[in-house]
């Protein structure tokens, strides 16, 4: 470019995206969630057209109960991402996407990966056995269980989910190796493919087979993508490490064990709400809660993408002790995400009020406005709380274990009590109380203290 040539002017959409801190990884992550916003109404319309309220309740509760796999993860995904991101400052990918860099770093990453895969396969097998038996007992207690075909769909869903569960280390190590953009591109592709399959299957009468079909699509996309794009990358892990190895007890277990215990008990913070309503109310109430909760969770996860997609970068900046840049990125993207969540929550609440006001035919399939508002406020505070812990975990540390476990138990008890006596509004109020009154103030104080302590030491 000569001196007289003016610089290339970026288009206004590109400038807006840059000001919103939307890099390509964030774009694909957010696009995945907004595809769900676009496809969600179509899926919802098909669900209410072709599913009875009882089938809808089983459908959403299938997804909630399969979430019990978090009890079996033992925090391996978060551990792999964090530890890999710290090693990544010494590694890179060449033009053929082969792993290159310092020999000891490659050896330690190989050791980490091989151990994780073996353990994850064992955990997936254990999950398949326990989840199958638990589901057969749990769903059989519903009054409509005898009139629905649900056992074979449930067992198939558990089997396919177990295979996907075993693949977690492969995706986690890629995320830690700063392949966040490619992973979220995969998520967008499989989201679109999954929606298309669901749209075809529902009118054809697939009913409770839908979750299993969606999981099968996910597996096909993941396996095809990994084998097609990263065969040379994963080939490096086929050889036994010959150099430095990970000292699991010293380097990883102190961090992993705390994440593991928190993961076990974290189920009682939110995921337990739907099973409680299914158990102590009925499938119809669980279906209302499930649809509303899924939409709100999609909003929260879309907004959290601004920070989550930067976690590998946080790990690299921490390894380099560049705390000034770490804080600049963290506060910038955190403010954008929190503001967007507030706007989206307000829009959704107005939509729920509008459905009731105009007496829309399917308004009764959603929660009323009051519990919806409580969930929106609770999820906004949960988002801030989540950002603080993503920041802390990027340091490879997970403090305040005992306090976290006590709070999770209290949360589960409040949700259980509220669900029994007050239904959906009871669990929503319990969720808001724990997230906004208990967790967020305590977390903020702890975050400020640890940030000063950890960064001040260096």
N, C-alpha and C positions, 0 to 999 in steps of 0.2 A: 504494500500500500504506500503510495507516494505521500509527500507532505501535504499536497493539495486535496487529497482524497478524504472526504469527511468520513468519520467513523460510521459503521453500519448501525442504523437505528432499529432497535428492537421493537416489535409490535406491542401494542398496548396490553393484549392478554399476557404476553411474556413478562412485561414489566410488573403487572399486577401479581402474577405468580411469584416473581422474585421478591417482591415486597412482602408477600405472605409466607416467605421461606419455604416455598414448595419446590423441593428438588425432585428428581425423577423418582426416587424411592417413595417419597411422600405422595407424589402424584399417583403412582400405581396403587399405593395403600388406600388413599382416599377414594380413588376411582373404583376400587373394589367395593368399598362401603356404599358409595353412591350408586353403583350398579344394583346393590341390594335395595336401595331406596326406590330405584326405578322398577326393578323386577318384583319387589316386595308386594306392591298393590296388585300386580297380576297374579302372583302366587296366592295372595290373600283372597282375591276374588274367586279363584279356582277352589281354594279350601272351603270357603263358605258355600260355594255352589254344590260341591260334590261330597263334602264331609258332613256328617252329622255332628252335633255338639260333642257327643261322646267320643267319636273318632278324632275330632280336633283335640280333645283333652289328652287322649293317648298319644297322639302325634307329637304335641309339644313336650309332653312329659318323657317320651322316648329320648328326645335330645337332652333333656335335663339330667336324666338318670345316667345316660352314657357319659356325661361329664364327670362321673365318679372316677374316671381314669386319672384325674389329677391326684388322687390318693396314691397312685402307683407310679407316678413320674419320678418321685424321689428328687425332684428339682434338677434332674439332668439337663433339660433344655436350657434353663437360665444359666446353669453352671457352665455348660459347654460354650454358650455365646460369650459369657463374660471372660472366661479363661482364654478362649480362642482370640478374642479381640485384643487381649494383652499380648499374645504371641504375634499377632498380625503385624505389629510395628517392625518385626524382623523378617517378614515373609511377603510374598507377592505371587501373582499369577502371570505366566508368560503369555505370548500370543496364542498358544494352543490351549490355554487354560490349564496348564500343568503347574503344580505347586513348586515354587522355587524360593530360595532364601537361605538363611543360616542353617547349617546342618543340625545343630542342637535343637533349634526351634521346630524344624520339621519332625525330628525324632520325638519331641515332647508332644506335638500335636497328634502324631500317629499313635502314640501310646494312649493319649486321652481318648481318641476316637475308638480304638479297638476295645478298650475296657467299656466304654459307654455302649457300644453296639451289643456286646455280650450281655451286659446287665439289662439293657432295654428289651432284648428278646425274651429273657427270663421273666421280666416284669409283665410284658405283653401276654405271655402264656398264663401267668397268674391272674391277670385282669380278666382274661376270657373266661376262666373257670368261675371266678367269684361273681362277675357281673351277670353271667348267664343264670346262675342260681338265684341271685338276689332279684333280678328282674322277673323271673318266673313266679317268685313268691309275692313280690310287691304288686305287680299288675293284676294278679289273680284275685286280689281282695276287693277290686272295684265291682260295683253291682252290674256294670255292663260288660264285664270281662267274658262271660259265657256266650254273649251274642256277637262277639267280634273275633276276627281271625288275627291274632296278634303274636302268638308264640313263635311261629316260624319266622315272621319278619324280625322279631326281637333277637332271636338267636343268630340270624344272618347279619343283622346290624352289629352285634357284639363281635362276631368273627372278623368282619371287614374292618371294624374300628381297631381291633387288636393288631391287624397287619399295619394299618396306618400308624398306630402307636409305636410299633417297632422301627418305623422309618424316621422317627423324630431326630435321632442323633445326626443323620445325614443332612437334614435341613438346618439344624442348629449350627453345625460346624460351618456351613456355607454362610449363614447369617453373620457368625462371628468373623468370618473372613471377608467381610464388607461386601457380600453379594446381596445386600438388602434389596437393591432395585430389582434384580432378577427374581428374587423370591416373591416379591409383591406383584411382579408381572405374572408369575405363575399363578398366584392367588386370584388375580383378575381373570385369567383365562379359564381356570377351573370353576370360578364363580359363574361365569357366563355359560359354560358348558353344563354345569350342574342345574342352573335355572331352566335351560332349554329341555333337559331330560325330565325335570320335574313337571314342567308345563305339558309335556306330552303324556307323561305317565298318569297324572291325576285324572284327566278325563277318561283314560282307558281303564280306570278302576284299580290302580295299584294300591291306593289307600295307605295302609301302614307299612307297605314295602317301600314307600318313598324315601325314608331316611337311609335304608340300605342301598338303594339305587344312587342316592346323592353321594354316599361314602365310596361306592364303587367308582364313580366318576372321578372323585378326588384322587383315589389310588392310581387310576390309569394315567391321569395328568402328571402326578408326582413322579411315578416310576419312569414314564416316557421322557419327562423333562430331564431327570437326573442322568439317565442312560444316554440321552441324545446330546446333552450339552456339556456334561462334566465327567465323561468317562476317564480322562487322563488325571483329573484332580483326585478322584476316588481311588484310582489305581495306586497312588502313592501310599495308601493305607493298607494295601495288600501285603506289603513287605513288613516284616517285624522290625521295630525300632532298634537301631544299632548304637545310637548315641545317648544323649541325656533322656531321662524318663521323668514323667510327672511323679512327684512325691505326694501321692494322693492324701495320706493322712495329714501332712503338714501344709500343703499348698491348697488343697481343694476341699477336703472333708470339713474343716471348720466352717467354711462358707456354705457348702452344700447341705450339711446337716441342719443348719438353721433355716435355710430356704425350704428344706424338706418338711420340717415340722410346721413351719408357717403354711406351707402348701396344704398339708393335711387338714389343718384347722381352718384355713381360709374358705373352705367350702361352706362353713356356717355363716359367713358374712353376707352372702347373697344367693348362691346356687341352691341352698336348702329351701328357699321360699316356695318354689314351684312344687317340689315333692310334698311339702307340708300342706299346701292348699289342696293338692290332689288327694292326700290321705285323709284330711280332716274336714274338707268341704266336699267337693265333688269334681268330676272331670270337666264340667261346664265352667266353673269358676277358674279352674286351672288353665283351661283354654283361653279365657279372657286375659288372665294374667300373662300367660305365655306369649300371646301375640303382642300385647303392649310392651312387655319386657324385652322381647327380641328386637323390636324396632328401636327402643331407647338404647339398648346395648349396642346396636349397630351404629347409632349416632356417637356414643361414647368411644367406641373402638376407632371409628373414623377420625375423631378429634385427637385421640391419643396417638395416632400415627405420626403426628408432627414430632412427638418426642421419642416414641418407640423406634422409629426408623433411624434415629441418631444414636441409639445406645452403643452400637459397635464403635462409632466415632468417639463417644464419651470415653469408652475403654481405652482407645488409642491415646486420646489427649491426657488421660490420667496416667497412663504408662510413661508419657513424655513429660508429665508434671506441668502441662500448660493449662493451669487452672483458670487463667483469665479468659482464654478462648472457650474453655468448657462452660464457664458461667455465662458468657455472652450468648452462646448458642442456646443453652438451656433456658434462660429467661426469655429470650426472643421467641422461640417456638412455643414455650409454655403459655405465654400471654395470648398468642394467636389461637392456640387450641382451646384454652379456657373461654375466651370470648366467643368463639364459634359454637361451642357446646351450649352456652347460654342462649344464643340466638336460635339454634335448632330446637332446643327444648321448648322455648316459648312458642315457636311456630307449631310444633306438634301438639302442645296443649290447646292452642287456639283451634286446631283441627278437630280434636276430640270434643271440645265444646260445641263446635259447629255441627258435628254429627248428631249430637244430642238435641241441639236447638231445632234443626231441620228434620228431626225424627227419621234419619237415614235408616234404611231397612236393616242394615247389618251393624248398626251402632252398638247393639248389645253384645257383639263379639269382642269388644274392647272393654277395658276397665273404665269406670266412671272418672270424671275429671279430678275429684279429690285425691284418690290414691295415685292417679297418674302424676299429679303435681308433686306429691310427696316423693315419688320415685325420681322425677326429673331433678329436683333439688338435691336429693341424696346422691344421684349419679354425678352431678356437677362437683360436689364436694369430694366424692370418691375419685374423680379425675385428678384433682389437685393432689390428693393424698397419693395416688398412683405415681404421679410425676416425681414427687419427693423420694419415693422408694426406688424408682428407676435410677435416679441420680446416685443414691447411696449404694445400690447394688452394683452399679458400674465400677465401683471401687473394689469389688471383690469381697465385700463385707456385708453382713446382715445383722445389725445390732438389735437390742431390745427384744430378745426372743421371748423371755418369760412374760413380759407385759403384752406382747402380741398374742400369745396363746390364751392368756386370761381374757383378753378383749374378744377374741374369736368365740370362746365358749359362752361369754355373756351375750354376744350377738345371736348365736344359735338359740339360746334359751329364750331371748326376747322374741325372736321371730316365731319360734314354736308356740309360745304362749299367745302371742298376738294372732297367729293363724288359727288357733283353736277357738278363741273367744270372739275375735272380730274379723276374721276372714282376710280379704285382700287389703282392706285399709289397715288392719292390724299389722300385717307383715311389712307394708309400705312404711308405716310410721316407725316401726322398730328399725328398719333399714336406715331411714333418715336420721333417727336419733344416734345410732352408732356411728354413721359416717360423718355427720356434721357436728355433733356435740361431743363425741368421744374421740374418734380417730383423728380428725383434722387438726384440732388444737394440740393434742399430744404429739402428733407427727411433726407439726411445724416447729415446735420447741426443740424436739430432738434433732430435726434436720439442721436447724440453725447452729445448734451446739456442735454437732459432728462435723459440719462443714468447716467451722472455724478451727476445730481441733485437728482434723486430718490435713487440711491445707496449711495450717499454721506450723505443723511439724516439719514441713518441707520448705 
